[in-house]
Amino acid sequence: MSTPYGGRICYVLPNGNHLYIHLKDQLRIRHKKRWSQVMYLYYLLGWKLTRKYLMRQDSEDHKILEQQLKKEKQNTYILALDGDMNFQPSALMLLVDRLRMYPTVGAACGRIHPTGFGPTVWFQKFEYAMCHWFQKTAEHVFGCVLCSPGCFSLFRGAALMDDNVMKKYATKATEAAQYVQYDQGEDRWLCTLLLQQGWRIEYTASSDSYTNAPQEFKEFYNQRRRWGPSSLANTLDLLNTGKETSRKNSSISRLYILYQILQTAFSILAPATVCLMIAGCFTFIFDLNGNISLFLAVLPPVFYMVICFTCKSDNQILVAGFMSIFYAFLMAATFLSIIVDMVKQQTFITPSGLFFIFLVVLYFVAALMHPQEFHIVLYGFIYIICVPSAYLLLNIYSLVNLNNISWGTRETATYEKLGTRKTKKYVKYEKKCKCLCWNLEFQVNEDQKISASSNPEEVVLLNDASESQNEETENFKAGAIDDTVDERWIQQLQENTDHIKLVEDKLDEVSSFFL
């Protein structure tokens, strides 16, 4: 059926339950993930939950209705999921139990496991493990978790409907910093609003969920291009209001604010720390002077900054891939040299030896504390040799490309890009090889030209689609939308669905006033 925000599909399941799928029309609701969340939050909480009490306020006692509404908001939970998530019902029940036990908990998250194959995924598996084993648990014990990932989190309805949460979450970004904070990391910003309003965010380590991690180097860089600046922007916003937040939120003390200040300072200094580490590698391996080693260590980042300011995004990632391979070999040679040096001196009581032993013991003990995930420690070597790429090159790429507000992952080609294609590619032979942080592909393709008369229906349909989309946008701005637009997608859906018979229905008169 057609709705004020687009469309809705209702499936009646075998046991009588109903499954609703809401379709968002970008001509009526703004695109991007945050506005989709705003749409369903206002629909579920501001409309479905509240409307039935508003309709009874004329005939029943207001105090009783307020108590009933408050109780239902407190016991209403919304599960935020990504489409590629995989989890068991027991993982969800653990999050529900956490919210039921503690009334001040506004959101709860669990342990996220990246899935996939390849060096990029191996790096992320170890990175996710270290983040959950150390950072999440430290935040949970010292104060409060700062971010509940939008891919698998459970939110309390009362927390979302609190003052300055859901309404402020629907603020339109008008400044550069707001685009980074609001749209690039929408889940982090929603959690920041909950914390500033006094709600606690819990971490449940036994609630396991699995997500498809980026397997390509380019997709990984584009994903982290959003995550890094948005996390920093939201952390700085929380620290800026730390005094007021610590008064309102009992889980955030001033010592915890100090802990976050130190952690933020260390993250800002991470690129410089990596440069000093690379300088130490040059000194240890090639026995160079300290000043010369520092100059050689700073030279590649400066070169990459010039590349980022002068070249396109794809070329920036290409150069970052080659530099990541160079850094990986350098880090591997450094650790091998440290081991050889300890064998020659027949002692590990050296600065480099103690540092190496400390890392091994730290990761090994953490893995022993999580026996079901002990195998992840094997990916630690990949993580260590990729540290320069993740904490130096990636930071440069993210900061230089702050003007790019695209999502970067799981994006599809637009009509315009498809329409300008003049050749069709046929793959004759394909071979893939994955080495360290770089994915190598070899293909033999045959390009065939697409003539204008070869398939005129496809060209006409493509042009009609783009022209009709432009016309619909103009009509929507003018306040006149033809009803045939709504009927078109319903008819196409009925024609393309063979296994289930879809029956068209109309929205009731009361629900039509949602927007």
Secondary structure as a PSIPRED ss2 file (coil, helix, strand):
# PSIPRED VFORMAT (PSIPRED V4.0)

   1 M C   1.000  0.000  0.000
   2 S E   0.000  0.000  1.000
   3 T E   0.000  0.000  1.000
   4 P C   1.000  0.000  0.000
   5 Y C   1.000  0.000  0.000
   6 G E   0.000  0.000  1.000
   7 G E   0.000  0.000  1.000
   8 R E   0.000  0.000  1.000
   9 I E   0.000  0.000  1.000
  10 C E   0.000  0.000  1.000
  11 Y E   0.000  0.000  1.000
  12 V E   0.000  0.000  1.000
  13 L C   1.000  0.000  0.000
  14 P C   1.000  0.000  0.000
  15 N C   1.000  0.000  0.000
  16 G C   1.000  0.000  0.000
  17 N C   1.000  0.000  0.000
  18 H E   0.000  0.000  1.000
  19 L E   0.000  0.000  1.000
  20 Y E   0.000  0.000  1.000
  21 I E   0.000  0.000  1.000
  22 H E   0.000  0.000  1.000
  23 L E   0.000  0.000  1.000
  24 K E   0.000  0.000  1.000
  25 D C   1.000  0.000  0.000
  26 Q C   1.000  0.000  0.000
  27 L C   1.000  0.000  0.000
  28 R C   1.000  0.000  0.000
  29 I C   1.000  0.000  0.000
  30 R C   1.000  0.000  0.000
  31 H C   1.000  0.000  0.000
  32 K C   1.000  0.000  0.000
  33 K H   0.000  1.000  0.000
  34 R H   0.000  1.000  0.000
  35 W H   0.000  1.000  0.000
  36 S H   0.000  1.000  0.000
  37 Q H   0.000  1.000  0.000
  38 V H   0.000  1.000  0.000
  39 M H   0.000  1.000  0.000
  40 Y H   0.000  1.000  0.000
  41 L H   0.000  1.000  0.000
  42 Y H   0.000  1.000  0.000
  43 Y H   0.000  1.000  0.000
  44 L H   0.000  1.000  0.000
  45 L H   0.000  1.000  0.000
  46 G H   0.000  1.000  0.000
  47 W H   0.000  1.000  0.000
  48 K H   0.000  1.000  0.000
  49 L H   0.000  1.000  0.000
  50 T H   0.000  1.000  0.000
  51 R H   0.000  1.000  0.000
  52 K H   0.000  1.000  0.000
  53 Y H   0.000  1.000  0.000
  54 L H   0.000  1.000  0.000
  55 M C   1.000  0.000  0.000
  56 R C   1.000  0.000  0.000
  57 Q C   1.000  0.000  0.000
  58 D C   1.000  0.000  0.000
  59 S C   1.000  0.000  0.000
  60 E C   1.000  0.000  0.000
  61 D C   1.000  0.000  0.000
  62 H H   0.000  1.000  0.000
  63 K H   0.000  1.000  0.000
  64 I H   0.000  1.000  0.000
  65 L H   0.000  1.000  0.000
  66 E H   0.000  1.000  0.000
  67 Q H   0.000  1.000  0.000
  68 Q H   0.000  1.000  0.000
  69 L H   0.000  1.000  0.000
  70 K H   0.000  1.000  0.000
  71 K H   0.000  1.000  0.000
  72 E H   0.000  1.000  0.000
  73 K H   0.000  1.000  0.000
  74 Q H   0.000  1.000  0.000
  75 N C   1.000  0.000  0.000
  76 T C   1.000  0.000  0.000
  77 Y E   0.000  0.000  1.000
  78 I E   0.000  0.000  1.000
  79 L E   0.000  0.000  1.000
  80 A E   0.000  0.000  1.000
  81 L E   0.000  0.000  1.000
  82 D C   1.000  0.000  0.000
  83 G C   1.000  0.000  0.000
  84 D C   1.000  0.000  0.000
  85 M C   1.000  0.000  0.000
  86 N E   0.000  0.000  1.000
  87 F E   0.000  0.000  1.000
  88 Q C   1.000  0.000  0.000
  89 P H   0.000  1.000  0.000
  90 S H   0.000  1.000  0.000
  91 A H   0.000  1.000  0.000
  92 L H   0.000  1.000  0.000
  93 M H   0.000  1.000  0.000
  94 L H   0.000  1.000  0.000
  95 L H   0.000  1.000  0.000
  96 V H   0.000  1.000  0.000
  97 D H   0.000  1.000  0.000
  98 R H   0.000  1.000  0.000
  99 L H   0.000  1.000  0.000
 100 R H   0.000  1.000  0.000
 101 M H   0.000  1.000  0.000
 102 Y C   1.000  0.000  0.000
 103 P C   1.000  0.000  0.000
 104 T C   1.000  0.000  0.000
 105 V E   0.000  0.000  1.000
 106 G E   0.000  0.000  1.000
 107 A E   0.000  0.000  1.000
 108 A E   0.000  0.000  1.000
 109 C E   0.000  0.000  1.000
 110 G E   0.000  0.000  1.000
 111 R E   0.000  0.000  1.000
 112 I E   0.000  0.000  1.000
 113 H E   0.000  0.000  1.000
 114 P E   0.000  0.000  1.000
 115 T E   0.000  0.000  1.000
 116 G C   1.000  0.000  0.000
 117 F C   1.000  0.000  0.000
 118 G C   1.000  0.000  0.000
 119 P H   0.000  1.000  0.000
 120 T H   0.000  1.000  0.000
 121 V H   0.000  1.000  0.000
 122 W H   0.000  1.000  0.000
 123 F H   0.000  1.000  0.000
 124 Q H   0.000  1.000  0.000
 125 K H   0.000  1.000  0.000
 126 F H   0.000  1.000  0.000
 127 E H   0.000  1.000  0.000
 128 Y H   0.000  1.000  0.000
 129 A H   0.000  1.000  0.000
 130 M H   0.000  1.000  0.000
 131 C H   0.000  1.000  0.000
 132 H H   0.000  1.000  0.000
 133 W H   0.000  1.000  0.000
 134 F H   0.000  1.000  0.000
 135 Q H   0.000  1.000  0.000
 136 K H   0.000  1.000  0.000
 137 T H   0.000  1.000  0.000
 138 A H   0.000  1.000  0.000
 139 E H   0.000  1.000  0.000
 140 H H   0.000  1.000  0.000
 141 V H   0.000  1.000  0.000
 142 F H   0.000  1.000  0.000
 143 G C   1.000  0.000  0.000
 144 C C   1.000  0.000  0.000
 145 V C   1.000  0.000  0.000
 146 L C   1.000  0.000  0.000
 147 C C   1.000  0.000  0.000
 148 S C   1.000  0.000  0.000
 149 P C   1.000  0.000  0.000
 150 G C   1.000  0.000  0.000
 151 C C   1.000  0.000  0.000
 152 F E   0.000  0.000  1.000
 153 S E   0.000  0.000  1.000
 154 L E   0.000  0.000  1.000
 155 F E   0.000  0.000  1.000
 156 R E   0.000  0.000  1.000
 157 G H   0.000  1.000  0.000
 158 A H   0.000  1.000  0.000
 159 A H   0.000  1.000  0.000
 160 L H   0.000  1.000  0.000
 161 M C   1.000  0.000  0.000
 162 D C   1.000  0.000  0.000
 163 D C   1.000  0.000  0.000
 164 N C   1.000  0.000  0.000
 165 V C   1.000  0.000  0.000
 166 M H   0.000  1.000  0.000
 167 K H   0.000  1.000  0.000
 168 K H   0.000  1.000  0.000
 169 Y H   0.000  1.000  0.000
 170 A C   1.000  0.000  0.000
 171 T C   1.000  0.000  0.000
 172 K C   1.000  0.000  0.000
 173 A C   1.000  0.000  0.000
 174 T C   1.000  0.000  0.000
 175 E C   1.000  0.000  0.000
 176 A H   0.000  1.000  0.000
 177 A H   0.000  1.000  0.000
 178 Q H   0.000  1.000  0.000
 179 Y H   0.000  1.000  0.000
 180 V H   0.000  1.000  0.000
 181 Q H   0.000  1.000  0.000
 182 Y H   0.000  1.000  0.000
 183 D H   0.000  1.000  0.000
 184 Q C   1.000  0.000  0.000
 185 G C   1.000  0.000  0.000
 186 E H   0.000  1.000  0.000
 187 D H   0.000  1.000  0.000
 188 R H   0.000  1.000  0.000
 189 W H   0.000  1.000  0.000
 190 L H   0.000  1.000  0.000
 191 C H   0.000  1.000  0.000
 192 T H   0.000  1.000  0.000
 193 L H   0.000  1.000  0.000
 194 L H   0.000  1.000  0.000
 195 L H   0.000  1.000  0.000
 196 Q H   0.000  1.000  0.000
 197 Q C   1.000  0.000  0.000
 198 G C   1.000  0.000  0.000
 199 W C   1.000  0.000  0.000
 200 R E   0.000  0.000  1.000
 201 I E   0.000  0.000  1.000
 202 E E   0.000  0.000  1.000
 203 Y E   0.000  0.000  1.000
 204 T E   0.000  0.000  1.000
 205 A E   0.000  0.000  1.000
 206 S E   0.000  0.000  1.000
 207 S E   0.000  0.000  1.000
 208 D E   0.000  0.000  1.000
 209 S E   0.000  0.000  1.000
 210 Y E   0.000  0.000  1.000
 211 T E   0.000  0.000  1.000
 212 N E   0.000  0.000  1.000
 213 A C   1.000  0.000  0.000
 214 P C   1.000  0.000  0.000
 215 Q C   1.000  0.000  0.000
 216 E C   1.000  0.000  0.000
 217 F H   0.000  1.000  0.000
 218 K H   0.000  1.000  0.000
 219 E H   0.000  1.000  0.000
 220 F H   0.000  1.000  0.000
 221 Y H   0.000  1.000  0.000
 222 N H   0.000  1.000  0.000
 223 Q H   0.000  1.000  0.000
 224 R H   0.000  1.000  0.000
 225 R H   0.000  1.000  0.000
 226 R H   0.000  1.000  0.000
 227 W H   0.000  1.000  0.000
 228 G H   0.000  1.000  0.000
 229 P H   0.000  1.000  0.000
 230 S H   0.000  1.000  0.000
 231 S H   0.000  1.000  0.000
 232 L H   0.000  1.000  0.000
 233 A H   0.000  1.000  0.000
 234 N H   0.000  1.000  0.000
 235 T H   0.000  1.000  0.000
 236 L H   0.000  1.000  0.000
 237 D H   0.000  1.000  0.000
 238 L H   0.000  1.000  0.000
 239 L H   0.000  1.000  0.000
 240 N H   0.000  1.000  0.000
 241 T C   1.000  0.000  0.000
 242 G H   0.000  1.000  0.000
 243 K H   0.000  1.000  0.000
 244 E H   0.000  1.000  0.000
 245 T H   0.000  1.000  0.000
 246 S H   0.000  1.000  0.000
 247 R H   0.000  1.000  0.000
 248 K H   0.000  1.000  0.000
 249 N C   1.000  0.000  0.000
 250 S C   1.000  0.000  0.000
 251 S C   1.000  0.000  0.000
 252 I C   1.000  0.000  0.000
 253 S C   1.000  0.000  0.000
 254 R H   0.000  1.000  0.000
 255 L H   0.000  1.000  0.000
 256 Y H   0.000  1.000  0.000
 257 I H   0.000  1.000  0.000
 258 L H   0.000  1.000  0.000
 259 Y H   0.000  1.000  0.000
 260 Q H   0.000  1.000  0.000
 261 I H   0.000  1.000  0.000
 262 L H   0.000  1.000  0.000
 263 Q H   0.000  1.000  0.000
 264 T H   0.000  1.000  0.000
 265 A H   0.000  1.000  0.000
 266 F H   0.000  1.000  0.000
 267 S H   0.000  1.000  0.000
 268 I H   0.000  1.000  0.000
 269 L C   1.000  0.000  0.000
 270 A H   0.000  1.000  0.000
 271 P H   0.000  1.000  0.000
 272 A H   0.000  1.000  0.000
 273 T H   0.000  1.000  0.000
 274 V H   0.000  1.000  0.000
 275 C H   0.000  1.000  0.000
 276 L H   0.000  1.000  0.000
 277 M H   0.000  1.000  0.000
 278 I H   0.000  1.000  0.000
 279 A H   0.000  1.000  0.000
 280 G H   0.000  1.000  0.000
 281 C H   0.000  1.000  0.000
 282 F H   0.000  1.000  0.000
 283 T H   0.000  1.000  0.000
 284 F H   0.000  1.000  0.000
 285 I H   0.000  1.000  0.000
 286 F H   0.000  1.000  0.000
 287 D C   1.000  0.000  0.000
 288 L C   1.000  0.000  0.000
 289 N C   1.000  0.000  0.000
 290 G H   0.000  1.000  0.000
 291 N H   0.000  1.000  0.000
 292 I H   0.000  1.000  0.000
 293 S H   0.000  1.000  0.000
 294 L H   0.000  1.000  0.000
 295 F H   0.000  1.000  0.000
 296 L H   0.000  1.000  0.000
 297 A H   0.000  1.000  0.000
 298 V H   0.000  1.000  0.000
 299 L H   0.000  1.000  0.000
 300 P H   0.000  1.000  0.000
 301 P H   0.000  1.000  0.000
 302 V H   0.000  1.000  0.000
 303 F H   0.000  1.000  0.000
 304 Y H   0.000  1.000  0.000
 305 M H   0.000  1.000  0.000
 306 V H   0.000  1.000  0.000
 307 I H   0.000  1.000  0.000
 308 C H   0.000  1.000  0.000
 309 F H   0.000  1.000  0.000
 310 T H   0.000  1.000  0.000
 311 C C   1.000  0.000  0.000
 312 K C   1.000  0.000  0.000
 313 S H   0.000  1.000  0.000
 314 D H   0.000  1.000  0.000
 315 N H   0.000  1.000  0.000
 316 Q H   0.000  1.000  0.000
 317 I H   0.000  1.000  0.000
 318 L H   0.000  1.000  0.000
 319 V H   0.000  1.000  0.000
 320 A H   0.000  1.000  0.000
 321 G H   0.000  1.000  0.000
 322 F H   0.000  1.000  0.000
 323 M H   0.000  1.000  0.000
 324 S H   0.000  1.000  0.000
 325 I H   0.000  1.000  0.000
 326 F H   0.000  1.000  0.000
 327 Y H   0.000  1.000  0.000
 328 A H   0.000  1.000  0.000
 329 F H   0.000  1.000  0.000
 330 L H   0.000  1.000  0.000
 331 M H   0.000  1.000  0.000
 332 A H   0.000  1.000  0.000
 333 A H   0.000  1.000  0.000
 334 T H   0.000  1.000  0.000
 335 F H   0.000  1.000  0.000
 336 L H   0.000  1.000  0.000
 337 S H   0.000  1.000  0.000
 338 I H   0.000  1.000  0.000
 339 I H   0.000  1.000  0.000
 340 V H   0.000  1.000  0.000
 341 D H   0.000  1.000  0.000
 342 M H   0.000  1.000  0.000
 343 V H   0.000  1.000  0.000
 344 K H   0.000  1.000  0.000
 345 Q H   0.000  1.000  0.000
 346 Q C   1.000  0.000  0.000
 347 T C   1.000  0.000  0.000
 348 F C   1.000  0.000  0.000
 349 I C   1.000  0.000  0.000
 350 T C   1.000  0.000  0.000
 351 P H   0.000  1.000  0.000
 352 S H   0.000  1.000  0.000
 353 G H   0.000  1.000  0.000
 354 L H   0.000  1.000  0.000
 355 F H   0.000  1.000  0.000
 356 F H   0.000  1.000  0.000
 357 I H   0.000  1.000  0.000
 358 F H   0.000  1.000  0.000
 359 L H   0.000  1.000  0.000
 360 V H   0.000  1.000  0.000
 361 V H   0.000  1.000  0.000
 362 L H   0.000  1.000  0.000
 363 Y H   0.000  1.000  0.000
 364 F H   0.000  1.000  0.000
 365 V H   0.000  1.000  0.000
 366 A H   0.000  1.000  0.000
 367 A H   0.000  1.000  0.000
 368 L H   0.000  1.000  0.000
 369 M C   1.000  0.000  0.000
 370 H C   1.000  0.000  0.000
 371 P H   0.000  1.000  0.000
 372 Q H   0.000  1.000  0.000
 373 E H   0.000  1.000  0.000
 374 F H   0.000  1.000  0.000
 375 H H   0.000  1.000  0.000
 376 I H   0.000  1.000  0.000
 377 V H   0.000  1.000  0.000
 378 L H   0.000  1.000  0.000
 379 Y H   0.000  1.000  0.000
 380 G H   0.000  1.000  0.000
 381 F H   0.000  1.000  0.000
 382 I H   0.000  1.000  0.000
 383 Y H   0.000  1.000  0.000
 384 I H   0.000  1.000  0.000
 385 I H   0.000  1.000  0.000
 386 C C   1.000  0.000  0.000
 387 V H   0.000  1.000  0.000
 388 P H   0.000  1.000  0.000
 389 S H   0.000  1.000  0.000
 390 A H   0.000  1.000  0.000
 391 Y H   0.000  1.000  0.000
 392 L H   0.000  1.000  0.000
 393 L H   0.000  1.000  0.000
 394 L H   0.000  1.000  0.000
 395 N H   0.000  1.000  0.000
 396 I H   0.000  1.000  0.000
 397 Y H   0.000  1.000  0.000
 398 S H   0.000  1.000  0.000
 399 L H   0.000  1.000  0.000
 400 V H   0.000  1.000  0.000
 401 N C   1.000  0.000  0.000
 402 L C   1.000  0.000  0.000
 403 N C   1.000  0.000  0.000
 404 N C   1.000  0.000  0.000
 405 I C   1.000  0.000  0.000
 406 S C   1.000  0.000  0.000
 407 W C   1.000  0.000  0.000
 408 G C   1.000  0.000  0.000
 409 T C   1.000  0.000  0.000
 410 R C   1.000  0.000  0.000
 411 E C   1.000  0.000  0.000
 412 T C   1.000  0.000  0.000
 413 A C   1.000  0.000  0.000
 414 T C   1.000  0.000  0.000
 415 Y H   0.000  1.000  0.000
 416 E H   0.000  1.000  0.000
 417 K H   0.000  1.000  0.000
 418 L H   0.000  1.000  0.000
 419 G H   0.000  1.000  0.000
 420 T C   1.000  0.000  0.000
 421 R C   1.000  0.000  0.000
 422 K C   1.000  0.000  0.000
 423 T E   0.000  0.000  1.000
 424 K E   0.000  0.000  1.000
 425 K E   0.000  0.000  1.000
 426 Y E   0.000  0.000  1.000
 427 V E   0.000  0.000  1.000
 428 K E   0.000  0.000  1.000
 429 Y E   0.000  0.000  1.000
 430 E E   0.000  0.000  1.000
 431 K E   0.000  0.000  1.000
 432 K E   0.000  0.000  1.000
 433 C E   0.000  0.000  1.000
 434 K E   0.000  0.000  1.000
 435 C E   0.000  0.000  1.000
 436 L C   1.000  0.000  0.000
 437 C C   1.000  0.000  0.000
 438 W E   0.000  0.000  1.000
 439 N E   0.000  0.000  1.000
 440 L E   0.000  0.000  1.000
 441 E E   0.000  0.000  1.000
 442 F E   0.000  0.000  1.000
 443 Q E   0.000  0.000  1.000
 444 V E   0.000  0.000  1.000
 445 N E   0.000  0.000  1.000
 446 E E   0.000  0.000  1.000
 447 D E   0.000  0.000  1.000
 448 Q E   0.000  0.000  1.000
 449 K E   0.000  0.000  1.000
 450 I C   1.000  0.000  0.000
 451 S C   1.000  0.000  0.000
 452 A C   1.000  0.000  0.000
 453 S C   1.000  0.000  0.000
 454 S C   1.000  0.000  0.000
 455 N C   1.000  0.000  0.000
 456 P H   0.000  1.000  0.000
 457 E H   0.000  1.000  0.000
 458 E H   0.000  1.000  0.000
 459 V H   0.000  1.000  0.000
 460 V H   0.000  1.000  0.000
 461 L H   0.000  1.000  0.000
 462 L H   0.000  1.000  0.000
 463 N H   0.000  1.000  0.000
 464 D H   0.000  1.000  0.000
 465 A H   0.000  1.000  0.000
 466 S H   0.000  1.000  0.000
 467 E H   0.000  1.000  0.000
 468 S H   0.000  1.000  0.000
 469 Q H   0.000  1.000  0.000
 470 N H   0.000  1.000  0.000
 471 E H   0.000  1.000  0.000
 472 E H   0.000  1.000  0.000
 473 T H   0.000  1.000  0.000
 474 E H   0.000  1.000  0.000
 475 N H   0.000  1.000  0.000
 476 F H   0.000  1.000  0.000
 477 K H   0.000  1.000  0.000
 478 A H   0.000  1.000  0.000
 479 G C   1.000  0.000  0.000
 480 A C   1.000  0.000  0.000
 481 I C   1.000  0.000  0.000
 482 D C   1.000  0.000  0.000
 483 D C   1.000  0.000  0.000
 484 T H   0.000  1.000  0.000
 485 V H   0.000  1.000  0.000
 486 D H   0.000  1.000  0.000
 487 E H   0.000  1.000  0.000
 488 R H   0.000  1.000  0.000
 489 W H   0.000  1.000  0.000
 490 I H   0.000  1.000  0.000
 491 Q H   0.000  1.000  0.000
 492 Q H   0.000  1.000  0.000
 493 L H   0.000  1.000  0.000
 494 Q H   0.000  1.000  0.000
 495 E H   0.000  1.000  0.000
 496 N H   0.000  1.000  0.000
 497 T C   1.000  0.000  0.000
 498 D C   1.000  0.000  0.000
 499 H C   1.000  0.000  0.000
 500 I C   1.000  0.000  0.000
 501 K C   1.000  0.000  0.000
 502 L C   1.000  0.000  0.000
 503 V C   1.000  0.000  0.000
 504 E C   1.000  0.000  0.000
 505 D C   1.000  0.000  0.000
 506 K C   1.000  0.000  0.000
 507 L C   1.000  0.000  0.000
 508 D C   1.000  0.000  0.000
 509 E C   1.000  0.000  0.000
 510 V C   1.000  0.000  0.000
 511 S H   0.000  1.000  0.000
 512 S H   0.000  1.000  0.000
 513 F H   0.000  1.000  0.000
 514 F C   1.000  0.000  0.000
 515 L C   1.000  0.000  0.000
